[in-house]
Each structure stands twice: as structure tokens, then as C-alpha cells.
Amino acid sequence: MSCWDCKHFDIKTHSCPAFDGAIPITIAAGDVPHDKVLPKQKGTYVFTRDPRPMKERLRAAGYEI
């Protein structure tokens, strides 16, 4: 489970709408799964796999590949 594979992860800003500022390092490193709503997070965002290939996601974010 990686933030990069989640549909909520913003590839350009490396951020998640569940957290103000940075994604907690324990989640970003994969030590703590984000498959349940956590205390102090915003909203009900949890890991949801983005089915699109990474190249498609990068193009959608404005990167040229």
C-alpha cells in the first residue's frame, strides 16, 4: 500500500486531502496502513487504489512523458 498508488494522492504536491501539510511519515513509509479513518485526519479519506496506469496519472497531473 503506497501513497503513490492511491487515488487521493496528489502527485504534483505529494499531498493527501486527509492530512494538513505533510503525510505522516509512518503512513508515507508504509509502516502504518491507511485503510481506516485515523484520529486527527480530515474527512473520511482512506487508501483507495487508483486503477489508472502511472503514466496516465502523471499525464493527468501535467507531466510530459
PDBQT receptor file of N, H, CA, C and O in Angstrom, charges set to zero:
ATOM      1  N   MET A   1       0.861  -1.165   0.000  1.00  0.00    +0.000 N 
ATOM      2  CA  MET A   1       0.000   0.000   0.000  1.00  0.00    +0.000 C 
ATOM      3  C   MET A   1       0.911   1.233   0.000  1.00  0.00    +0.000 C 
ATOM      4  O   MET A   1       1.638   1.479   0.963  1.00  0.00    +0.000 OA
ATOM      5  N   SER A   2       0.863   1.980  -1.063  1.00  0.00    +0.000 N 
ATOM      6  H   SER A   2       0.273   1.780  -1.845  1.00  0.00    +0.000 HD
ATOM      7  CA  SER A   2       1.724   3.147  -1.206  1.00  0.00    +0.000 C 
ATOM      8  C   SER A   2       0.871   4.370  -1.528  1.00  0.00    +0.000 C 
ATOM      9  O   SER A   2      -0.098   4.279  -2.282  1.00  0.00    +0.000 OA
ATOM     10  N   CYS A   3       1.231   5.497  -0.961  1.00  0.00    +0.000 N 
ATOM     11  H   CYS A   3       2.018   5.571  -0.349  1.00  0.00    +0.000 HD
ATOM     12  CA  CYS A   3       0.506   6.740  -1.276  1.00  0.00    +0.000 C 
ATOM     13  C   CYS A   3       0.452   6.955  -2.787  1.00  0.00    +0.000 C 
ATOM     14  O   CYS A   3      -0.558   7.418  -3.317  1.00  0.00    +0.000 OA
ATOM     15  N   TRP A   4       1.544   6.618  -3.480  1.00  0.00    +0.000 N 
ATOM     16  H   TRP A   4       2.365   6.242  -3.050  1.00  0.00    +0.000 HD
ATOM     17  CA  TRP A   4       1.614   6.832  -4.922  1.00  0.00    +0.000 C 
ATOM     18  C   TRP A   4       0.548   6.038  -5.672  1.00  0.00    +0.000 C 
ATOM     19  O   TRP A   4       0.171   6.407  -6.784  1.00  0.00    +0.000 OA
ATOM     20  N   ASP A   5       0.065   4.966  -5.080  1.00  0.00    +0.000 N 
ATOM     21  H   ASP A   5       0.371   4.667  -4.176  1.00  0.00    +0.000 HD
ATOM     22  CA  ASP A   5      -0.942   4.130  -5.725  1.00  0.00    +0.000 C 
ATOM     23  C   ASP A   5      -2.373   4.521  -5.363  1.00  0.00    +0.000 C 
ATOM     24  O   ASP A   5      -3.325   3.928  -5.870  1.00  0.00    +0.000 OA
ATOM     25  N   CYS A   6      -2.527   5.504  -4.500  1.00  0.00    +0.000 N 
ATOM     26  H   CYS A   6      -1.753   5.986  -4.088  1.00  0.00    +0.000 HD
ATOM     27  CA  CYS A   6      -3.855   5.904  -4.020  1.00  0.00    +0.000 C 
ATOM     28  C   CYS A   6      -4.468   6.976  -4.906  1.00  0.00    +0.000 C 
ATOM     29  O   CYS A   6      -3.774   7.881  -5.370  1.00  0.00    +0.000 OA
ATOM     30  N   LYS A   7      -5.771   6.870  -5.138  1.00  0.00    +0.000 N 
ATOM     31  H   LYS A   7      -6.334   6.135  -4.761  1.00  0.00    +0.000 HD
ATOM     32  CA  LYS A   7      -6.440   7.848  -5.996  1.00  0.00    +0.000 C 
ATOM     33  C   LYS A   7      -6.542   9.227  -5.341  1.00  0.00    +0.000 C 
ATOM     34  O   LYS A   7      -6.786  10.214  -6.036  1.00  0.00    +0.000 OA
ATOM     35  N   HIS A   8      -6.364   9.316  -4.035  1.00  0.00    +0.000 N 
ATOM     36  H   HIS A   8      -6.165   8.515  -3.471  1.00  0.00    +0.000 HD
ATOM     37  CA  HIS A   8      -6.455  10.605  -3.344  1.00  0.00    +0.000 C 
ATOM     38  C   HIS A   8      -5.122  11.359  -3.321  1.00  0.00    +0.000 C 
ATOM     39  O   HIS A   8      -5.093  12.558  -3.044  1.00  0.00    +0.000 OA
ATOM     40  N   PHE A   9      -4.036  10.672  -3.607  1.00  0.00    +0.000 N 
ATOM     41  H   PHE A   9      -4.060   9.698  -3.832  1.00  0.00    +0.000 HD
ATOM     42  CA  PHE A   9      -2.699  11.265  -3.549  1.00  0.00    +0.000 C 
ATOM     43  C   PHE A   9      -2.513  12.265  -4.687  1.00  0.00    +0.000 C 
ATOM     44  O   PHE A   9      -2.780  11.954  -5.848  1.00  0.00    +0.000 OA
ATOM     45  N   ASP A  10      -2.057  13.459  -4.349  1.00  0.00    +0.000 N 
ATOM     46  H   ASP A  10      -1.840  13.712  -3.406  1.00  0.00    +0.000 HD
ATOM     47  CA  ASP A  10      -1.780  14.487  -5.354  1.00  0.00    +0.000 C 
ATOM     48  C   ASP A  10      -0.317  14.362  -5.763  1.00  0.00    +0.000 C 
ATOM     49  O   ASP A  10       0.589  14.681  -4.994  1.00  0.00    +0.000 OA
ATOM     50  N   ILE A  11      -0.108  13.894  -6.983  1.00  0.00    +0.000 N 
ATOM     51  H   ILE A  11      -0.845  13.635  -7.608  1.00  0.00    +0.000 HD
ATOM     52  CA  ILE A  11       1.251  13.639  -7.467  1.00  0.00    +0.000 C 
ATOM     53  C   ILE A  11       2.082  14.918  -7.534  1.00  0.00    +0.000 C 
ATOM     54  O   ILE A  11       3.282  14.887  -7.263  1.00  0.00    +0.000 OA
ATOM     55  N   LYS A  12       1.466  16.028  -7.886  1.00  0.00    +0.000 N 
ATOM     56  H   LYS A  12       0.491  16.053  -8.106  1.00  0.00    +0.000 HD
ATOM     57  CA  LYS A  12       2.223  17.284  -8.028  1.00  0.00    +0.000 C 
ATOM     58  C   LYS A  12       2.702  17.833  -6.685  1.00  0.00    +0.000 C 
ATOM     59  O   LYS A  12       3.828  18.318  -6.577  1.00  0.00    +0.000 OA
ATOM     60  N   THR A  13       1.853  17.758  -5.670  1.00  0.00    +0.000 N 
ATOM     61  H   THR A  13       0.938  17.364  -5.758  1.00  0.00    +0.000 HD
ATOM     62  CA  THR A  13       2.201  18.350  -4.378  1.00  0.00    +0.000 C 
ATOM     63  C   THR A  13       2.630  17.314  -3.339  1.00  0.00    +0.000 C 
ATOM     64  O   THR A  13       3.013  17.664  -2.223  1.00  0.00    +0.000 OA
ATOM     65  N   HIS A  14       2.561  16.048  -3.713  1.00  0.00    +0.000 N 
ATOM     66  H   HIS A  14       2.250  15.764  -4.619  1.00  0.00    +0.000 HD
ATOM     67  CA  HIS A  14       2.886  14.940  -2.805  1.00  0.00    +0.000 C 
ATOM     68  C   HIS A  14       2.079  15.069  -1.515  1.00  0.00    +0.000 C 
ATOM     69  O   HIS A  14       2.613  14.934  -0.414  1.00  0.00    +0.000 OA
ATOM     70  N   SER A  15       0.789  15.333  -1.674  1.00  0.00    +0.000 N 
ATOM     71  H   SER A  15       0.356  15.443  -2.568  1.00  0.00    +0.000 HD
ATOM     72  CA  SER A  15      -0.057  15.542  -0.509  1.00  0.00    +0.000 C 
ATOM     73  C   SER A  15      -1.313  14.681  -0.587  1.00  0.00    +0.000 C 
ATOM     74  O   SER A  15      -1.627  14.081  -1.615  1.00  0.00    +0.000 OA
ATOM     75  N   CYS A  16      -2.006  14.648   0.522  1.00  0.00    +0.000 N 
ATOM     76  H   CYS A  16      -1.751  15.136   1.357  1.00  0.00    +0.000 HD
ATOM     77  CA  CYS A  16      -3.241  13.886   0.642  1.00  0.00    +0.000 C 
ATOM     78  C   CYS A  16      -4.273  14.769   1.323  1.00  0.00    +0.000 C 
ATOM     79  O   CYS A  16      -3.946  15.448   2.296  1.00  0.00    +0.000 OA
ATOM     80  N   PRO A  17      -5.514  14.777   0.837  1.00  0.00    +0.000 N 
ATOM     81  CA  PRO A  17      -6.520  15.632   1.459  1.00  0.00    +0.000 C 
ATOM     82  C   PRO A  17      -6.886  15.204   2.885  1.00  0.00    +0.000 C 
ATOM     83  O   PRO A  17      -7.574  15.943   3.589  1.00  0.00    +0.000 OA
ATOM     84  N   ALA A  18      -6.441  14.037   3.312  1.00  0.00    +0.000 N 
ATOM     85  H   ALA A  18      -5.882  13.437   2.740  1.00  0.00    +0.000 HD
ATOM     86  CA  ALA A  18      -6.730  13.584   4.672  1.00  0.00    +0.000 C 
ATOM     87  C   ALA A  18      -5.865  14.275   5.716  1.00  0.00    +0.000 C 
ATOM     88  O   ALA A  18      -6.176  14.235   6.907  1.00  0.00    +0.000 OA
ATOM     89  N   PHE A  19      -4.779  14.909   5.280  1.00  0.00    +0.000 N 
ATOM     90  H   PHE A  19      -4.526  14.942   4.313  1.00  0.00    +0.000 HD
ATOM     91  CA  PHE A  19      -3.819  15.472   6.236  1.00  0.00    +0.000 C 
ATOM     92  C   PHE A  19      -3.474  16.915   5.894  1.00  0.00    +0.000 C 
ATOM     93  O   PHE A  19      -3.248  17.258   4.734  1.00  0.00    +0.000 OA
ATOM     94  N   ASP A  20      -3.439  17.750   6.924  1.00  0.00    +0.000 N 
ATOM     95  H   ASP A  20      -3.623  17.471   7.867  1.00  0.00    +0.000 HD
ATOM     96  CA  ASP A  20      -2.944  19.117   6.757  1.00  0.00    +0.000 C 
ATOM     97  C   ASP A  20      -1.434  19.041   6.642  1.00  0.00    +0.000 C 
ATOM     98  O   ASP A  20      -0.784  18.393   7.463  1.00  0.00    +0.000 OA
ATOM     99  N   GLY A  21      -0.873  19.686   5.648  1.00  0.00    +0.000 N 
ATOM    100  H   GLY A  21      -1.401  20.212   4.982  1.00  0.00    +0.000 HD
ATOM    101  CA  GLY A  21       0.578  19.646   5.494  1.00  0.00    +0.000 C 
ATOM    102  C   GLY A  21       1.039  18.295   4.993  1.00  0.00    +0.000 C 
ATOM    103  O   GLY A  21       0.425  17.706   4.103  1.00  0.00    +0.000 OA
ATOM    104  N   ALA A  22       2.117  17.810   5.565  1.00  0.00    +0.000 N 
ATOM    105  H   ALA A  22       2.616  18.288   6.288  1.00  0.00    +0.000 HD
ATOM    106  CA  ALA A  22       2.735  16.573   5.097  1.00  0.00    +0.000 C 
ATOM    107  C   ALA A  22       1.966  15.334   5.551  1.00  0.00    +0.000 C 
ATOM    108  O   ALA A  22       1.325  15.324   6.601  1.00  0.00    +0.000 OA
ATOM    109  N   ILE A  23       2.051  14.298   4.729  1.00  0.00    +0.000 N 
ATOM    110  H   ILE A  23       2.572  14.306   3.875  1.00  0.00    +0.000 HD
ATOM    111  CA  ILE A  23       1.517  12.994   5.110  1.00  0.00    +0.000 C 
ATOM    112  C   ILE A  23       2.420  12.464   6.227  1.00  0.00    +0.000 C 
ATOM    113  O   ILE A  23       3.643  12.512   6.096  1.00  0.00    +0.000 OA
ATOM    114  N   PRO A  24       1.842  11.960   7.320  1.00  0.00    +0.000 N 
ATOM    115  CA  PRO A  24       2.688  11.439   8.404  1.00  0.00    +0.000 C 
ATOM    116  C   PRO A  24       3.688  10.410   7.869  1.00  0.00    +0.000 C 
ATOM    117  O   PRO A  24       3.336   9.556   7.055  1.00  0.00    +0.000 OA
ATOM    118  N   ILE A  25       4.914  10.500   8.326  1.00  0.00    +0.000 N 
ATOM    119  H   ILE A  25       5.200  11.194   8.987  1.00  0.00    +0.000 HD
ATOM    120  CA  ILE A  25       5.992   9.652   7.814  1.00  0.00    +0.000 C 
ATOM    121  C   ILE A  25       5.682   8.175   7.993  1.00  0.00    +0.000 C 
ATOM    122  O   ILE A  25       6.065   7.366   7.147  1.00  0.00    +0.000 OA
ATOM    123  N   THR A  26       5.005   7.803   9.060  1.00  0.00    +0.000 N 
ATOM    124  H   THR A  26       4.694   8.460   9.747  1.00  0.00    +0.000 HD
ATOM    125  CA  THR A  26       4.687   6.380   9.279  1.00  0.00    +0.000 C 
ATOM    126  C   THR A  26       3.742   5.851   8.205  1.00  0.00    +0.000 C 
ATOM    127  O   THR A  26       3.790   4.670   7.861  1.00  0.00    +0.000 OA
ATOM    128  N   ILE A  27       2.893   6.713   7.681  1.00  0.00    +0.000 N 
ATOM    129  H   ILE A  27       2.855   7.673   7.960  1.00  0.00    +0.000 HD
ATOM    130  CA  ILE A  27       1.986   6.314   6.599  1.00  0.00    +0.000 C 
ATOM    131  C   ILE A  27       2.722   6.358   5.269  1.00  0.00    +0.000 C 
ATOM    132  O   ILE A  27       2.633   5.420   4.478  1.00  0.00    +0.000 OA
ATOM    133  N   ALA A  28       3.448   7.442   5.020  1.00  0.00    +0.000 N 
ATOM    134  H   ALA A  28       3.520   8.204   5.663  1.00  0.00    +0.000 HD
ATOM    135  CA  ALA A  28       4.183   7.577   3.758  1.00  0.00    +0.000 C 
ATOM    136  C   ALA A  28       5.202   6.456   3.584  1.00  0.00    +0.000 C 
ATOM    137  O   ALA A  28       5.431   5.999   2.464  1.00  0.00    +0.000 OA
ATOM    138  N   ALA A  29       5.813   6.010   4.672  1.00  0.00    +0.000 N 
ATOM    139  H   ALA A  29       5.626   6.381   5.582  1.00  0.00    +0.000 HD
ATOM    140  CA  ALA A  29       6.813   4.948   4.613  1.00  0.00    +0.000 C 
ATOM    141  C   ALA A  29       6.186   3.558   4.521  1.00  0.00    +0.000 C 
ATOM    142  O   ALA A  29       6.877   2.570   4.273  1.00  0.00    +0.000 OA
ATOM    143  N   GLY A  30       4.869   3.494   4.722  1.00  0.00    +0.000 N 
ATOM    144  H   GLY A  30       4.307   4.296   4.923  1.00  0.00    +0.000 HD
ATOM    145  CA  GLY A  30       4.186   2.208   4.647  1.00  0.00    +0.000 C 
ATOM    146  C   GLY A  30       4.195   1.426   5.944  1.00  0.00    +0.000 C 
ATOM    147  O   GLY A  30       3.777   0.268   5.965  1.00  0.00    +0.000 OA
ATOM    148  N   ASP A  31       4.668   2.036   7.041  1.00  0.00    +0.000 N 
ATOM    149  H   ASP A  31       5.009   2.977   7.024  1.00  0.00    +0.000 HD
ATOM    150  CA  ASP A  31       4.700   1.349   8.332  1.00  0.00    +0.000 C 
ATOM    151  C   ASP A  31       3.306   1.223   8.939  1.00  0.00    +0.000 C 
ATOM    152  O   ASP A  31       3.012   0.254   9.637  1.00  0.00    +0.000 OA
ATOM    153  N   VAL A  32       2.450   2.211   8.668  1.00  0.00    +0.000 N 
ATOM    154  H   VAL A  32       2.689   2.999   8.100  1.00  0.00    +0.000 HD
ATOM    155  CA  VAL A  32       1.074   2.212   9.161  1.00  0.00    +0.000 C 
ATOM    156  C   VAL A  32       0.152   2.270   7.956  1.00  0.00    +0.000 C 
ATOM    157  O   VAL A  32       0.207   3.231   7.189  1.00  0.00    +0.000 OA
ATOM    158  N   PRO A  33      -0.701   1.258   7.770  1.00  0.00    +0.000 N 
ATOM    159  CA  PRO A  33      -1.616   1.295   6.634  1.00  0.00    +0.000 C 
ATOM    160  C   PRO A  33      -2.693   2.361   6.848  1.00  0.00    +0.000 C 
ATOM    161  O   PRO A  33      -3.132   2.600   7.973  1.00  0.00    +0.000 OA
ATOM    162  N   HIS A  34      -3.102   2.982   5.773  1.00  0.00    +0.000 N 
ATOM    163  H   HIS A  34      -2.746   2.788   4.859  1.00  0.00    +0.000 HD
ATOM    164  CA  HIS A  34      -4.158   3.997   5.865  1.00  0.00    +0.000 C 
ATOM    165  C   HIS A  34      -5.427   3.428   5.232  1.00  0.00    +0.000 C 
ATOM    166  O   HIS A  34      -5.991   4.003   4.302  1.00  0.00    +0.000 OA
ATOM    167  N   ASP A  35      -5.856   2.287   5.762  1.00  0.00    +0.000 N 
ATOM    168  H   ASP A  35      -5.397   1.820   6.517  1.00  0.00    +0.000 HD
ATOM    169  CA  ASP A  35      -7.051   1.630   5.249  1.00  0.00    +0.000 C 
ATOM    170  C   ASP A  35      -8.281   1.860   6.123  1.00  0.00    +0.000 C 
ATOM    171  O   ASP A  35      -9.369   1.357   5.844  1.00  0.00    +0.000 OA
ATOM    172  N   LYS A  36      -8.076   2.639   7.193  1.00  0.00    +0.000 N 
ATOM    173  H   LYS A  36      -7.192   3.048   7.420  1.00  0.00    +0.000 HD
ATOM    174  CA  LYS A  36      -9.170   3.035   8.085  1.00  0.00    +0.000 C 
ATOM    175  C   LYS A  36      -8.999   4.511   8.403  1.00  0.00    +0.000 C 
ATOM    176  O   LYS A  36      -7.883   5.030   8.382  1.00  0.00    +0.000 OA
ATOM    177  N   VAL A  37     -10.096   5.183   8.695  1.00  0.00    +0.000 N 
ATOM    178  H   VAL A  37     -11.003   4.761   8.713  1.00  0.00    +0.000 HD
ATOM    179  CA  VAL A  37     -10.024   6.588   9.095  1.00  0.00    +0.000 C 
ATOM    180  C   VAL A  37      -9.227   6.662  10.398  1.00  0.00    +0.000 C 
ATOM    181  O   VAL A  37      -9.478   5.914  11.344  1.00  0.00    +0.000 OA
ATOM    182  N   LEU A  38      -8.264   7.580  10.422  1.00  0.00    +0.000 N 
ATOM    183  H   LEU A  38      -8.060   8.187   9.655  1.00  0.00    +0.000 HD
ATOM    184  CA  LEU A  38      -7.385   7.725  11.575  1.00  0.00    +0.000 C 
ATOM    185  C   LEU A  38      -7.762   8.943  12.411  1.00  0.00    +0.000 C 
ATOM    186  O   LEU A  38      -8.311   9.908  11.880  1.00  0.00    +0.000 OA
ATOM    187  N   PRO A  39      -7.475   8.911  13.707  1.00  0.00    +0.000 N 
ATOM    188  CA  PRO A  39      -7.728  10.089  14.539  1.00  0.00    +0.000 C 
ATOM    189  C   PRO A  39      -6.968  11.294  13.987  1.00  0.00    +0.000 C 
ATOM    190  O   PRO A  39      -5.838  11.158  13.518  1.00  0.00    +0.000 OA
ATOM    191  N   LYS A  40      -7.562  12.414  14.041  1.00  0.00    +0.000 N 
ATOM    192  H   LYS A  40      -8.480  12.524  14.421  1.00  0.00    +0.000 HD
ATOM    193  CA  LYS A  40      -6.966  13.699  13.643  1.00  0.00    +0.000 C 
ATOM    194  C   LYS A  40      -6.808  13.888  12.140  1.00  0.00    +0.000 C 
ATOM    195  O   LYS A  40      -6.258  14.907  11.722  1.00  0.00    +0.000 OA
ATOM    196  N   GLN A  41      -7.263  12.956  11.308  1.00  0.00    +0.000 N 
ATOM    197  H   GLN A  41      -7.710  12.128  11.647  1.00  0.00    +0.000 HD
ATOM    198  CA  GLN A  41      -7.216  13.203   9.876  1.00  0.00    +0.000 C 
ATOM    199  C   GLN A  41      -8.454  13.984   9.478  1.00  0.00    +0.000 C 
ATOM    200  O   GLN A  41      -9.413  14.074  10.245  1.00  0.00    +0.000 OA
ATOM    201  N   LYS A  42      -8.433  14.549   8.276  1.00  0.00    +0.000 N 
ATOM    202  H   LYS A  42      -7.654  14.476   7.653  1.00  0.00    +0.000 HD
ATOM    203  CA  LYS A  42      -9.579  15.295   7.755  1.00  0.00    +0.000 C 
ATOM    204  C   LYS A  42     -10.437  14.348   6.922  1.00  0.00    +0.000 C 
ATOM    205  O   LYS A  42      -9.916  13.513   6.183  1.00  0.00    +0.000 OA
ATOM    206  N   GLY A  43     -11.736  14.483   7.047  1.00  0.00    +0.000 N 
ATOM    207  H   GLY A  43     -12.159  15.162   7.647  1.00  0.00    +0.000 HD
ATOM    208  CA  GLY A  43     -12.649  13.707   6.217  1.00  0.00    +0.000 C 
ATOM    209  C   GLY A  43     -12.566  12.213   6.465  1.00  0.00    +0.000 C 
ATOM    210  O   GLY A  43     -12.073  11.753   7.495  1.00  0.00    +0.000 OA
ATOM    211  N   THR A  44     -13.063  11.473   5.487  1.00  0.00    +0.000 N 
ATOM    212  H   THR A  44     -13.463  11.846   4.650  1.00  0.00    +0.000 HD
ATOM    213  CA  THR A  44     -13.086  10.015   5.606  1.00  0.00    +0.000 C 
ATOM    214  C   THR A  44     -12.206   9.356   4.540  1.00  0.00    +0.000 C 
ATOM    215  O   THR A  44     -12.423   8.201   4.174  1.00  0.00    +0.000 OA
ATOM    216  N   TYR A  45     -11.219  10.096   4.050  1.00  0.00    +0.000 N 
ATOM    217  H   TYR A  45     -11.043  11.034   4.348  1.00  0.00    +0.000 HD
ATOM    218  CA  TYR A  45     -10.320   9.564   3.030  1.00  0.00    +0.000 C 
ATOM    219  C   TYR A  45      -9.517   8.384   3.589  1.00  0.00    +0.000 C 
ATOM    220  O   TYR A  45      -8.953   8.474   4.679  1.00  0.00    +0.000 OA
ATOM    221  N   VAL A  46      -9.469   7.298   2.849  1.00  0.00    +0.000 N 
ATOM    222  H   VAL A  46      -9.927   7.225   1.963  1.00  0.00    +0.000 HD
ATOM    223  CA  VAL A  46      -8.599   6.175   3.165  1.00  0.00    +0.000 C 
ATOM    224  C   VAL A  46      -7.995   5.690   1.852  1.00  0.00    +0.000 C 
ATOM    225  O   VAL A  46      -8.435   6.084   0.772  1.00  0.00    +0.000 OA
ATOM    226  N   PHE A  47      -6.988   4.837   1.956  1.00  0.00    +0.000 N 
ATOM    227  H   PHE A  47      -6.630   4.517   2.834  1.00  0.00    +0.000 HD
ATOM    228  CA  PHE A  47      -6.339   4.331   0.753  1.00  0.00    +0.000 C 
ATOM    229  C   PHE A  47      -7.371   3.677  -0.160  1.00  0.00    +0.000 C 
ATOM    230  O   PHE A  47      -8.111   2.779   0.243  1.00  0.00    +0.000 OA
ATOM    231  N   THR A  48      -7.394   4.156  -1.399  1.00  0.00    +0.000 N 
ATOM    232  H   THR A  48      -6.792   4.886  -1.726  1.00  0.00    +0.000 HD
ATOM    233  CA  THR A  48      -8.226   3.581  -2.448  1.00  0.00    +0.000 C 
ATOM    234  C   THR A  48      -7.356   3.498  -3.687  1.00  0.00    +0.000 C 
ATOM    235  O   THR A  48      -6.940   4.521  -4.230  1.00  0.00    +0.000 OA
ATOM    236  N   ARG A  49      -7.082   2.288  -4.131  1.00  0.00    +0.000 N 
ATOM    237  H   ARG A  49      -7.420   1.457  -3.689  1.00  0.00    +0.000 HD
ATOM    238  CA  ARG A  49      -6.175   2.102  -5.266  1.00  0.00    +0.000 C 
ATOM    239  C   ARG A  49      -6.701   2.825  -6.503  1.00  0.00    +0.000 C 
ATOM    240  O   ARG A  49      -7.873   2.697  -6.858  1.00  0.00    +0.000 OA
ATOM    241  N   ASP A  50      -5.826   3.580  -7.149  1.00  0.00    +0.000 N 
ATOM    242  H   ASP A  50      -4.874   3.683  -6.861  1.00  0.00    +0.000 HD
ATOM    243  CA  ASP A  50      -6.148   4.239  -8.418  1.00  0.00    +0.000 C 
ATOM    244  C   ASP A  50      -5.897   3.214  -9.518  1.00  0.00    +0.000 C 
ATOM    245  O   ASP A  50      -4.775   2.727  -9.662  1.00  0.00    +0.000 OA
ATOM    246  N   PRO A  51      -6.929   2.878 -10.298  1.00  0.00    +0.000 N 
ATOM    247  CA  PRO A  51      -6.758   1.824 -11.301  1.00  0.00    +0.000 C 
ATOM    248  C   PRO A  51      -5.973   2.254 -12.545  1.00  0.00    +0.000 C 
ATOM    249  O   PRO A  51      -5.583   1.412 -13.355  1.00  0.00    +0.000 OA
ATOM    250  N   ARG A  52      -5.742   3.564 -12.696  1.00  0.00    +0.000 N 
ATOM    251  H   ARG A  52      -6.059   4.248 -12.039  1.00  0.00    +0.000 HD
ATOM    252  CA  ARG A  52      -5.054   4.045 -13.905  1.00  0.00    +0.000 C 
ATOM    253  C   ARG A  52      -3.565   3.724 -13.852  1.00  0.00    +0.000 C 
ATOM    254  O   ARG A  52      -2.957   3.759 -12.783  1.00  0.00    +0.000 OA
ATOM    255  N   PRO A  53      -2.979   3.412 -15.003  1.00  0.00    +0.000 N 
ATOM    256  CA  PRO A  53      -1.530   3.218 -15.045  1.00  0.00    +0.000 C 
ATOM    257  C   PRO A  53      -0.815   4.512 -14.629  1.00  0.00    +0.000 C 
ATOM    258  O   PRO A  53      -1.342   5.608 -14.822  1.00  0.00    +0.000 OA
ATOM    259  N   MET A  54       0.376   4.377 -14.062  1.00  0.00    +0.000 N 
ATOM    260  H   MET A  54       0.804   3.486 -13.905  1.00  0.00    +0.000 HD
ATOM    261  CA  MET A  54       1.118   5.543 -13.571  1.00  0.00    +0.000 C 
ATOM    262  C   MET A  54       1.354   6.566 -14.671  1.00  0.00    +0.000 C 
ATOM    263  O   MET A  54       1.251   7.765 -14.413  1.00  0.00    +0.000 OA
ATOM    264  N   LYS A  55       1.667   6.138 -15.886  1.00  0.00    +0.000 N 
ATOM    265  H   LYS A  55       1.751   5.164 -16.096  1.00  0.00    +0.000 HD
ATOM    266  CA  LYS A  55       1.887   7.107 -16.972  1.00  0.00    +0.000 C 
ATOM    267  C   LYS A  55       0.653   7.959 -17.202  1.00  0.00    +0.000 C 
ATOM    268  O   LYS A  55       0.765   9.164 -17.423  1.00  0.00    +0.000 OA
ATOM    269  N   GLU A  56      -0.507   7.357 -17.154  1.00  0.00    +0.000 N 
ATOM    270  H   GLU A  56      -0.598   6.378 -16.974  1.00  0.00    +0.000 HD
ATOM    271  CA  GLU A  56      -1.757   8.106 -17.339  1.00  0.00    +0.000 C 
ATOM    272  C   GLU A  56      -1.970   9.085 -16.194  1.00  0.00    +0.000 C 
ATOM    273  O   GLU A  56      -2.401  10.215 -16.423  1.00  0.00    +0.000 OA
ATOM    274  N   ARG A  57      -1.679   8.674 -14.982  1.00  0.00    +0.000 N 
ATOM    275  H   ARG A  57      -1.329   7.756 -14.796  1.00  0.00    +0.000 HD
ATOM    276  CA  ARG A  57      -1.828   9.557 -13.824  1.00  0.00    +0.000 C 
ATOM    277  C   ARG A  57      -0.862  10.734 -13.900  1.00  0.00    +0.000 C 
ATOM    278  O   ARG A  57      -1.227  11.862 -13.570  1.00  0.00    +0.000 OA
ATOM    279  N   LEU A  58       0.366  10.474 -14.333  1.00  0.00    +0.000 N 
ATOM    280  H   LEU A  58       0.663   9.557 -14.601  1.00  0.00    +0.000 HD
ATOM    281  CA  LEU A  58       1.341  11.546 -14.461  1.00  0.00    +0.000 C 
ATOM    282  C   LEU A  58       0.937  12.547 -15.550  1.00  0.00    +0.000 C 
ATOM    283  O   LEU A  58       1.066  13.757 -15.365  1.00  0.00    +0.000 OA
ATOM    284  N   ARG A  59       0.455  12.040 -16.669  1.00  0.00    +0.000 N 
ATOM    285  H   ARG A  59       0.350  11.057 -16.819  1.00  0.00    +0.000 HD
ATOM    286  CA  ARG A  59      -0.025  12.942 -17.731  1.00  0.00    +0.000 C 
ATOM    287  C   ARG A  59      -1.186  13.786 -17.223  1.00  0.00    +0.000 C 
ATOM    288  O   ARG A  59      -1.239  14.986 -17.495  1.00  0.00    +0.000 OA
ATOM    289  N   ALA A  60      -2.114  13.181 -16.492  1.00  0.00    +0.000 N 
ATOM    290  H   ALA A  60      -2.071  12.207 -16.272  1.00  0.00    +0.000 HD
ATOM    291  CA  ALA A  60      -3.262  13.913 -15.948  1.00  0.00    +0.000 C 
ATOM    292  C   ALA A  60      -2.826  15.017 -14.986  1.00  0.00    +0.000 C 
ATOM    293  O   ALA A  60      -3.506  16.032 -14.839  1.00  0.00    +0.000 OA
ATOM    294  N   ALA A  61      -1.684  14.803 -14.335  1.00  0.00    +0.000 N 
ATOM    295  H   ALA A  61      -1.132  13.978 -14.454  1.00  0.00    +0.000 HD
ATOM    296  CA  ALA A  61      -1.155  15.797 -13.394  1.00  0.00    +0.000 C 
ATOM    297  C   ALA A  61      -0.333  16.878 -14.113  1.00  0.00    +0.000 C 
ATOM    298  O   ALA A  61       0.159  17.813 -13.482  1.00  0.00    +0.000 OA
ATOM    299  N   GLY A  62      -0.188  16.739 -15.445  1.00  0.00    +0.000 N 
ATOM    300  H   GLY A  62      -0.588  15.979 -15.958  1.00  0.00    +0.000 HD
ATOM    301  CA  GLY A  62       0.503  17.771 -16.210  1.00  0.00    +0.000 C 
ATOM    302  C   GLY A  62       1.934  17.456 -16.560  1.00  0.00    +0.000 C 
ATOM    303  O   GLY A  62       2.622  18.296 -17.138  1.00  0.00    +0.000 OA
ATOM    304  N   TYR A  63       2.404  16.270 -16.227  1.00  0.00    +0.000 N 
ATOM    305  H   TYR A  63       1.844  15.587 -15.757  1.00  0.00    +0.000 HD
ATOM    306  CA  TYR A  63       3.780  15.902 -16.574  1.00  0.00    +0.000 C 
ATOM    307  C   TYR A  63       3.826  15.409 -18.017  1.00  0.00    +0.000 C 
ATOM    308  O   TYR A  63       2.904  14.745 -18.493  1.00  0.00    +0.000 OA
ATOM    309  N   GLU A  64       4.910  15.745 -18.699  1.00  0.00    +0.000 N 
ATOM    310  H   GLU A  64       5.658  16.284 -18.313  1.00  0.00    +0.000 HD
ATOM    311  CA  GLU A  64       5.119  15.243 -20.058  1.00  0.00    +0.000 C 
ATOM    312  C   GLU A  64       5.947  13.969 -19.963  1.00  0.00    +0.000 C 
ATOM    313  O   GLU A  64       6.987  13.926 -19.305  1.00  0.00    +0.000 OA
ATOM    314  N   ILE A  65       5.468  12.951 -20.624  1.00  0.00    +0.000 N 
ATOM    315  H   ILE A  65       4.623  12.986 -21.159  1.00  0.00    +0.000 HD
ATOM    316  CA  ILE A  65       6.171  11.669 -20.569  1.00  0.00    +0.000 C 
ATOM    317  C   ILE A  65       6.541  11.249 -21.975  1.00  0.00    +0.000 C 
ATOM    318  O   ILE A  65       7.144  10.193 -22.165  1.00  0.00    +0.000 OA
TER     319      ILE A  65
